[in-house]
Amino acid sequence: MNTVAGAGATVRNLQERVREARIRESDRMDGIVELRETERTRLELLVEEMRGVAEELPQRDRDRFLLAILPGDPPRYWVDATSFVMMARDKRTYRFLQDTLDGRIVLAEATDASTIADRVTSLIADRIVERERALAADAMETARQNRLADARATQEHARSSLSGFWVLMAFIFGLICGAAALLTYAWFAVA
């Protein structure tokens, strides 16, 4: 704002105000970039804590767990398709969250990476056990279905054997009846 000498009027300079607004925006953006870098750095500490767990995962379960920071805003450490760790608003607290049908739930919150790493490891262990249980239940159901199919096949075979027997008996009975009718006809035709 400039004051014109002698007139007492103020002259507003738009270019100066735009420049000031750009400086404020630049300072704000620098702060946002620094916060994002801080979030990512803290999540990378969690990645380091989880490195041993990722290496110990059984081969059959490696495709189920991401265990990585994927691009996004805000940055998140994804455990699986529904569970992830992100930084809270204070940028110091780790929040372990899970998306469910009923909404997002907080599984754990802590300011140190090792506590969250323990909780993530527990969730991974629980999911591995759930999958083993589901696979065992599937195997038991498959075995039961196979036994039922074998029993049905045995019954069908017995039915087909019996029906074949009865068809053969009907054919023999038809031959006997036809032969008896032919003999009877011949007997009466000659006499």
Secondary structure, 3 states (H helix, E strand, C coil): CEECCCCCCEECCHHHHHHHHHHHHHHHHHHHHHHHHHHHHHHHHHHHHHHHHHHHCCHHHCCCCCCEEECCCCCEEECCCCEEEEECCCCCCEEEEEEECCEEEEEEEECCHHHHHHHHHHHHHHHHHHHHHHHHHHHHHHHHHHHHHHHHHHHHHHHHHHHHHHHHHHHHHHHHHHHHHHHHHHHHHHC
